[in-house]
Amino acid sequence: MNIEWPALPDSFWYYVAFAYGAIVGSFLNVVIYRLPLGKHLSKPASHCPNCNHLITFWENIPLLSFLFLRARCSDCKAPISWRYFCVELFTGCFWALLYHTIVLPYQQLTTWHFIFAALVSSVLIALVFIDLDHFLAPDELTRLALILGIGRDIACGIAAVLLGEWPHFAETYLYFGWLPISVAGAALYGGLLFLVSFLGFVLYARVPGESFLQTARRFFVDEAPETESGMALVDTGGEGEDGSESAPPRLAFSPLFLCALSFLSMAPLIPTLSPVFLLIPLTAFFFMTRRADETPLQTIARFGRSDDLGLPASASEEVAAAAAEADQFAREAETGQHGAMGLGDVKLALGLGAILGPGLAVLSLVFATFLGATVGGYLAFRRGRSMKYGIPFVPFMAAGAMLTMCYGPLLIENYRKIAFPEKKDDLHLDIRGPKTRQRMGLPPLKPGQ
C-alpha cells in the first residue's frame, strides 16, 4: 500500500533553517573563544571557564538553556556572557533570511547555493568577533570560506547534471562556458584588497630613513622596522591623565545591537512578529540582570552597552594575555605602523569573492567601505581622536558580504531596470506567453498569431 505523505508547508523550512542556524551559532561561540587562543575545538568538552564544570546536554540547548539557566553557570553561578545567546539568535535569524531570499525564488540549484552561503555567513560571524577581540583573522577560517565558495560551484554543477539544469548552471555560475564565478570573484576581490593592503602599508607604515623597497619587503616579511639609528620603532599610543598608557578605543557590540540585527533579519519574513526577537531578549535581560541599586531605565540602558560581550570571564592567564596583546596591537594600529589593512583581510576577500562572484563582490566591497568610513568617522568624532587605522575591517567586509548575499541580486536587477529600461516597441513581447496572458485575463493566442 502506497502512503502519500502530505506536502510540507514552506514555513516548515523556515523553522528548520532557524534551528540549524542556532545550533551552528552555539558551535560558533566555541570557535570564537577557543580558536584564537590555540585551544582544540572539541577537547576538552564544553565547560564553564570559571569553575570547569562540564556542560551537560540539557545545559547546551541553543537559546533555551541560556534562558533556563538565567545566564549563570549551574554550578558556580558565575555569569555567562550574553554574547552566547546573541550569536545563537542572530545566526538562526540570518539563516532563515538567507533561505527566504535565496531558495524560495528558484527551488532547485539554489538549495545548494543556500547551504554553502549559510556556512560562509557562519564563518563570517566567527571572524567578526575574533577580529574584534584579537585583531586576528585566523587562516583556518579564511581558508574555509574560500573552500566553501569554490565548493558551492562544484556542488551546484553536480546537482545541475543530475537534475538536467546544466543550461541554467552554465548561465549563472560560469563565464565563457568554462570559468567558474568563484574563481573569477576570488581573483577580483582578493586582487583589489591585496592592492589596497600593499599600497596602504608602503604609504603609512614607512618610517624615516627607510626606502620604498625596504618598506615593501616588510610587507611580506614579519619584522619590526628600524630607524636610522638602527633601533626598532615602537609607538604604543598616548598616555592617560595620570601618566599611564591610555586604553585604545575598541569597536564592540552590545546585546541591543545584535538583537536589533536579529529583528531586522526577521522583518521581511514575519513583519508583525519580528519585534519579539528584540523584546524577548530585552525582557529576559531585564529580569535576569537587574541589580538592587538600579532603576529600570538603568537596567535597560545596560542592554545597550557592550560591557558583557567581551572575552568570557575566566581565571586563565592566557585570556588576559590575549586581551593585553590585542590592546597593544590597537595602540600600534592607530599610528599606522601596521599599514591600512592586514593580509588576513586579503585572504578573507578570496573566500568572499568566491561565494559572491565578481559583480556581487564589487557591490559587497562598496557596502563594506561605506560602512567602515561611516563608523570610523562617527567614532573619531565621538572620541576626538583618529580611528583611521585602529578599526578592524573584517566586520565591515562581513556586513557587506551578508547584505549582498541577501539583497545584492535584487539591487542589481533594479539598477538594470532603471539604467537600461526596455523599449516601448518591445513591450508587446511580454504578453505573448500563455502564463502571462492567463494572469492578465487575456485569452490564449491562436496558432499563427
C-alpha positions as CSV (number, residue, x, y, z in Angstrom):
1,M,0.0,0.0,0.0
2,N,1.4,3.3,-1.0
3,I,1.2,6.1,1.6
4,E,1.0,9.6,0.3
5,W,2.6,12.0,2.8
6,P,1.2,15.5,2.9
7,A,3.3,18.2,1.4
8,L,5.3,20.2,4.0
9,P,4.4,23.9,4.2
10,D,7.0,26.4,3.2
11,S,7.0,27.8,6.8
12,F,8.4,24.4,8.0
13,W,11.7,25.0,6.2
14,Y,12.0,28.4,7.8
15,Y,11.9,26.7,11.2
16,V,14.5,24.2,10.0
17,A,16.8,26.9,8.8
18,F,16.4,28.9,12.0
19,A,17.0,25.8,14.2
20,Y,20.1,24.7,12.3
21,G,21.4,28.2,12.3
22,A,21.0,28.4,16.1
23,I,22.8,25.1,16.5
24,V,25.7,26.3,14.3
25,G,25.7,29.6,16.3
26,S,26.2,27.5,19.5
27,F,29.3,26.0,17.9
28,L,30.5,29.4,16.7
29,N,30.7,30.5,20.3
30,V,33.2,27.7,20.9
31,V,35.2,28.7,17.9
32,I,35.2,32.4,18.8
33,Y,36.6,31.6,22.3
34,R,39.0,28.8,21.6
35,L,40.4,29.2,18.2
36,P,42.4,32.4,18.7
37,L,43.8,31.0,22.0
38,G,45.1,27.9,20.2
39,K,42.8,25.6,22.0
40,H,41.3,22.4,20.5
41,L,37.7,23.0,19.4
42,S,36.3,19.7,20.8
43,K,38.7,18.7,23.6
44,P,38.1,19.2,26.4
45,A,34.3,19.1,26.3
46,S,32.3,22.3,26.8
47,H,32.8,23.5,30.4
48,C,32.5,26.6,32.5
49,P,35.7,28.7,32.1
50,N,35.4,29.8,35.7
51,C,34.9,26.5,37.6
52,N,35.5,23.9,34.8
53,H,32.0,22.4,35.4
54,L,31.2,20.2,32.4
55,I,28.2,21.4,30.4
56,T,25.6,18.7,30.2
57,F,23.3,18.1,27.2
58,W,20.3,20.0,28.7
59,E,22.6,22.9,29.5
60,N,23.7,23.2,25.9
61,I,20.4,23.6,24.0
62,P,20.8,26.7,21.9
63,L,18.9,29.7,23.2
64,L,16.6,27.8,25.6
65,S,19.4,26.6,28.0
66,F,20.7,30.1,28.4
67,L,17.3,31.4,29.4
68,F,16.6,28.4,31.7
69,L,19.9,28.9,33.5
70,R,19.2,32.6,33.8
71,A,22.6,33.4,32.2
72,R,24.5,31.7,35.0
73,C,26.6,28.6,35.5
74,S,24.5,25.9,37.1
75,D,27.4,25.0,39.5
76,C,29.3,28.2,40.5
77,K,26.7,30.7,39.5
78,A,29.2,32.8,37.6
79,P,27.5,34.9,34.9
80,I,27.5,33.7,31.3
81,S,28.2,36.3,28.7
82,W,25.2,37.4,26.7
83,R,27.3,37.0,23.6
84,Y,26.5,33.3,23.6
85,F,22.7,34.0,23.4
86,C,23.1,36.8,20.9
87,V,25.3,34.9,18.5
88,E,22.9,31.9,18.5
89,L,19.9,34.1,18.0
90,F,21.4,36.2,15.1
91,T,22.9,33.1,13.3
92,G,19.4,31.4,13.4
93,C,17.7,34.5,12.2
94,F,20.2,35.2,9.4
95,W,20.0,31.6,8.2
96,A,16.2,32.0,7.9
97,L,16.6,35.2,6.0
98,L,19.1,33.6,3.6
99,Y,16.6,30.8,3.0
100,H,13.9,33.3,2.2
101,T,16.0,35.4,-0.2
102,I,18.0,32.6,-1.9
103,V,15.9,29.4,-2.0
104,L,12.3,30.4,-2.5
105,P,12.5,32.2,-5.9
106,Y,14.0,29.1,-7.7
107,Q,13.8,25.9,-5.6
108,Q,16.5,23.9,-7.5
109,L,20.2,24.7,-7.6
110,T,19.6,27.5,-5.1
111,T,19.1,24.9,-2.3
112,W,22.8,24.0,-2.6
113,H,23.7,27.7,-3.0
114,F,21.8,28.4,0.3
115,I,23.7,25.7,2.2
116,F,27.1,27.0,1.2
117,A,26.1,30.7,1.6
118,A,24.8,29.9,5.1
119,L,28.0,28.2,6.1
120,V,30.1,31.1,4.8
121,S,28.0,33.5,6.7
122,S,28.6,31.5,9.9
123,V,32.4,31.7,9.2
124,L,32.0,35.5,8.9
125,I,30.2,35.7,12.2
126,A,33.0,33.9,14.0
127,L,35.6,36.1,12.2
128,V,33.9,39.3,13.2
129,F,34.0,38.5,16.9
130,I,37.6,37.1,16.8
131,D,38.8,40.2,14.9
132,L,37.1,42.5,17.4
133,D,38.6,40.6,20.4
134,H,42.1,39.9,19.0
135,F,42.6,41.8,15.7
136,L,43.1,38.4,14.1
137,A,41.5,36.7,11.0
138,P,42.7,33.1,11.6
139,D,43.8,31.3,8.4
140,E,41.7,28.3,9.3
141,L,38.5,30.3,8.8
142,T,39.6,32.4,5.8
143,R,40.7,29.2,4.0
144,L,37.4,27.5,5.0
145,A,35.5,30.5,3.4
146,L,37.4,30.0,0.1
147,I,36.9,26.2,0.1
148,L,33.1,26.7,0.7
149,G,32.9,29.3,-2.1
150,I,34.6,27.0,-4.6
151,G,32.6,24.0,-3.2
152,R,29.4,25.9,-4.0
153,D,30.2,25.8,-7.7
154,I,31.2,22.2,-7.6
155,A,28.0,21.1,-5.7
156,C,25.7,23.2,-7.9
157,G,27.5,21.8,-11.0
158,I,26.9,18.2,-9.9
159,A,23.3,18.9,-9.0
160,A,22.8,20.6,-12.4
161,V,23.9,17.4,-14.2
162,L,21.7,15.2,-12.1
163,L,18.7,17.5,-12.4
164,G,19.1,18.4,-16.1
165,E,19.7,22.0,-15.2
166,W,23.1,22.4,-16.9
167,P,22.0,25.4,-19.1
168,H,20.8,27.3,-16.1
169,F,24.1,26.4,-14.2
170,A,26.2,27.5,-17.2
171,E,24.4,30.8,-17.4
172,T,24.5,31.5,-13.7
173,Y,27.8,30.0,-12.5
174,L,30.2,30.1,-15.5
175,Y,31.8,32.7,-17.6
176,F,32.6,31.8,-21.2
177,G,31.1,28.4,-20.5
178,W,34.1,27.2,-18.5
179,L,35.3,29.8,-15.9
180,P,33.6,29.3,-12.5
181,I,32.4,32.6,-11.0
182,S,34.0,31.5,-7.7
183,V,37.5,31.7,-9.3
184,A,36.8,35.0,-11.1
185,G,35.3,36.5,-7.9
186,A,38.1,35.4,-5.7
187,A,40.7,36.8,-8.1
188,L,38.9,40.1,-8.4
189,Y,38.1,40.7,-4.7
190,G,41.3,39.3,-3.5
191,G,43.4,41.3,-6.0
192,L,41.7,44.5,-5.1
193,L,42.2,44.0,-1.4
194,F,45.8,42.9,-1.9
195,L,46.5,46.1,-3.9
196,V,44.9,48.3,-1.2
197,S,46.8,46.4,1.6
198,F,50.1,46.8,-0.2
199,L,49.7,50.5,-1.1
200,G,48.4,51.3,2.4
201,F,51.4,49.6,4.0
202,V,54.1,51.4,1.9
203,L,52.3,54.7,2.4
204,Y,51.5,54.6,6.1
205,A,53.9,52.1,7.7
206,R,57.1,53.6,6.2
207,V,59.4,55.0,8.8
208,P,62.0,57.8,8.5
209,G,65.2,56.7,6.7
210,E,63.5,53.6,5.2
211,S,63.4,53.2,1.4
212,F,60.4,52.2,-0.5
213,L,61.9,48.8,-1.2
214,Q,62.6,48.2,2.4
215,T,59.1,49.0,3.4
216,A,57.7,46.8,0.6
217,R,59.9,43.9,1.9
218,R,58.5,44.3,5.4
219,F,55.0,43.9,3.9
220,F,55.9,40.3,3.1
221,V,58.3,39.6,6.0
222,D,57.0,39.9,9.6
223,E,59.7,42.0,11.2
224,A,59.9,45.3,13.1
225,P,61.0,48.5,11.2
226,E,64.3,50.2,12.1
227,T,65.1,53.8,12.4
228,E,68.3,55.5,11.0
229,S,69.9,54.8,14.3
230,G,69.2,51.1,14.0
231,M,66.7,50.9,16.9
232,A,63.3,49.3,16.3
233,L,60.5,51.8,16.1
234,V,57.9,51.3,18.8
235,D,54.9,53.5,19.4
236,T,52.3,52.4,21.9
237,G,50.0,55.3,21.7
238,G,49.2,58.1,24.1
239,E,49.1,58.4,27.8
240,G,46.2,58.9,30.2
241,E,45.8,61.9,32.5
242,D,47.7,60.0,35.3
243,G,50.6,59.3,33.0
244,S,49.7,55.7,32.4
245,E,49.0,54.3,28.9
246,S,45.6,55.2,27.7
247,A,43.2,52.4,26.7
248,P,42.8,52.3,23.0
249,P,39.3,52.7,21.6
250,R,37.9,49.4,20.6
251,L,34.9,48.6,18.4
252,A,32.4,46.4,20.3
253,F,28.8,45.2,20.0
254,S,26.0,45.4,22.6
255,P,23.2,42.9,23.2
256,L,20.8,45.6,21.9
257,F,22.7,45.9,18.6
258,L,22.9,42.1,18.0
259,C,19.2,41.6,18.9
260,A,18.3,44.5,16.6
261,L,20.1,42.8,13.8
262,S,18.1,39.6,14.5
263,F,14.9,41.7,14.5
264,L,15.8,43.3,11.1
265,S,16.7,39.8,9.7
266,M,13.2,38.5,10.5
267,A,11.3,41.7,9.5
268,P,11.0,40.6,5.8
269,L,9.7,37.2,6.9
270,I,7.3,37.9,9.6
271,P,6.8,41.7,9.8
272,T,4.2,41.7,12.6
273,L,6.1,39.2,14.8
274,S,9.7,40.2,14.2
275,P,9.8,42.6,17.2
276,V,9.7,39.6,19.6
277,F,13.3,38.9,18.6
278,L,14.2,42.1,20.2
279,L,11.6,42.3,23.0
280,I,12.1,38.8,24.4
281,P,15.9,39.2,24.9
282,L,15.4,42.6,26.4
283,T,12.7,41.3,28.8
284,A,15.0,38.4,29.8
285,F,18.0,40.7,30.2
286,F,15.9,43.0,32.5
287,F,14.7,40.3,34.9
288,M,17.9,38.3,34.9
289,T,20.5,41.0,35.4
290,R,18.6,43.8,37.2
291,R,20.5,45.0,40.3
292,A,19.0,46.2,43.5
293,D,20.6,49.6,43.2
294,E,19.4,50.2,39.7
295,T,16.4,51.9,38.3
296,P,14.5,50.1,35.4
297,L,15.9,52.6,32.9
298,Q,19.4,51.9,34.1
299,T,19.0,48.2,33.6
300,I,17.6,48.8,30.1
301,A,20.5,51.1,29.3
302,R,23.0,48.4,30.2
303,F,21.3,46.3,27.4
304,G,22.7,48.9,25.0
305,R,26.3,48.7,26.3
306,S,28.9,46.2,25.3
307,D,30.3,45.6,28.8
308,D,29.1,42.0,28.8
309,L,30.2,41.0,25.3
310,G,34.0,40.8,25.6
311,L,36.0,37.7,26.3
312,P,34.2,35.4,28.8
313,A,35.2,35.7,32.4
314,S,37.9,33.2,33.2
315,A,40.7,32.5,35.6
316,S,43.0,31.6,32.7
317,E,46.1,33.8,32.3
318,E,46.1,33.3,28.6
319,V,42.8,35.1,28.2
320,A,44.2,38.2,30.0
321,A,47.4,37.9,27.9
322,A,45.4,37.8,24.7
323,A,43.4,40.8,25.7
324,A,46.5,42.8,26.6
325,E,48.1,41.8,23.3
326,A,45.1,43.0,21.4
327,D,45.2,46.3,23.3
328,Q,48.8,46.7,22.3
329,F,48.1,46.0,18.7
330,A,45.3,48.6,18.8
331,R,47.7,51.2,20.1
332,E,50.2,50.4,17.4
333,A,47.5,50.3,14.7
334,E,46.4,53.9,15.5
335,T,49.9,55.1,14.5
336,G,49.6,53.4,11.1
337,Q,52.7,51.2,11.6
338,H,50.8,48.1,10.6
339,G,49.5,49.7,7.4
340,A,45.9,50.3,6.4
341,M,44.9,46.7,6.1
342,G,46.2,43.3,7.0
343,L,46.8,40.2,4.9
344,G,44.1,38.4,6.8
345,D,41.6,40.8,5.2
346,V,43.0,39.9,1.8
347,K,42.7,36.1,2.5
348,L,39.1,36.6,3.6
349,A,38.4,38.6,0.3
350,L,39.3,35.5,-1.6
351,G,36.6,33.5,0.1
352,L,34.0,36.3,-0.2
353,G,34.8,36.8,-3.9
354,A,34.4,33.0,-4.4
355,I,30.9,32.8,-2.8
356,L,29.7,36.1,-4.3
357,G,31.2,36.1,-7.8
358,P,32.8,39.2,-9.4
359,G,29.8,41.5,-9.7
360,L,28.4,41.0,-6.2
361,A,31.9,41.0,-4.8
362,V,32.4,44.6,-6.0
363,L,29.0,45.6,-4.5
364,S,30.0,44.0,-1.3
365,L,33.2,46.0,-1.2
366,V,31.2,49.2,-1.8
367,F,29.0,48.3,1.2
368,A,32.0,47.5,3.4
369,T,33.8,50.7,2.5
370,F,30.8,52.8,3.1
371,L,30.0,51.2,6.5
372,G,33.7,51.3,7.6
373,A,34.0,55.0,6.7
374,T,30.7,55.9,8.4
375,V,31.5,54.1,11.6
376,G,35.1,55.2,11.7
377,G,34.1,58.8,11.2
378,Y,31.5,58.6,13.9
379,L,33.8,57.1,16.4
380,A,36.5,59.6,15.6
381,F,34.1,62.4,16.2
382,R,32.8,60.9,19.4
383,R,36.3,60.2,20.9
384,G,38.1,63.2,19.4
385,R,40.9,61.0,18.1
386,S,41.8,59.4,14.8
387,M,40.3,55.9,14.2
388,K,41.8,55.7,10.7
389,Y,43.9,52.6,11.4
390,G,42.6,51.3,14.7
391,I,39.3,49.7,13.4
392,P,39.4,46.2,12.1
393,F,37.9,45.9,8.6
394,V,36.7,42.3,8.8
395,P,33.4,43.3,10.5
396,F,32.6,45.6,7.6
397,M,33.6,43.1,5.0
398,A,31.3,40.6,6.7
399,A,28.5,43.1,6.9
400,G,28.9,44.0,3.2
401,A,29.0,40.3,2.1
402,M,26.0,39.3,4.2
403,L,23.9,42.3,2.9
404,T,25.0,41.4,-0.7
405,M,24.1,37.7,-0.2
406,C,20.5,38.6,0.7
407,Y,19.8,41.7,-1.4
408,G,22.6,42.1,-4.0
409,P,20.9,40.4,-6.9
410,L,17.7,42.4,-6.2
411,L,19.6,45.7,-6.1
412,I,21.5,44.9,-9.3
413,E,18.3,43.9,-11.1
414,N,16.5,47.1,-10.1
415,Y,19.6,49.1,-11.2
416,R,19.4,47.4,-14.6
417,K,15.8,48.3,-15.0
418,I,16.4,51.9,-14.2
419,A,19.7,52.3,-16.2
420,F,18.6,50.2,-19.2
421,P,14.8,50.4,-19.5
422,E,13.1,48.3,-22.1
423,K,12.0,50.0,-25.3
424,K,8.2,50.6,-25.7
425,D,8.3,48.8,-29.1
426,D,9.3,45.6,-27.4
427,L,6.5,45.6,-24.7
428,H,4.2,43.5,-26.9
429,L,6.5,40.6,-26.4
430,D,5.7,40.5,-22.7
431,I,2.1,39.4,-23.2
432,R,2.6,36.6,-25.6
433,G,3.4,33.9,-23.0
434,P,0.4,31.7,-22.0
435,K,1.0,32.1,-18.3
436,T,1.4,35.9,-18.6
437,R,-1.9,36.2,-20.6
438,Q,-3.7,33.9,-18.1
439,R,-2.6,36.2,-15.2
440,M,-3.8,39.2,-17.2
441,G,-7.1,37.6,-18.0
442,L,-6.4,37.5,-21.7
443,P,-7.4,34.6,-24.0
444,P,-4.7,32.4,-25.3
445,L,-3.2,33.2,-28.7
446,K,-4.3,31.2,-31.7
447,P,-1.8,29.4,-33.9
448,G,-0.2,31.9,-36.3
449,Q,-0.9,34.9,-34.1
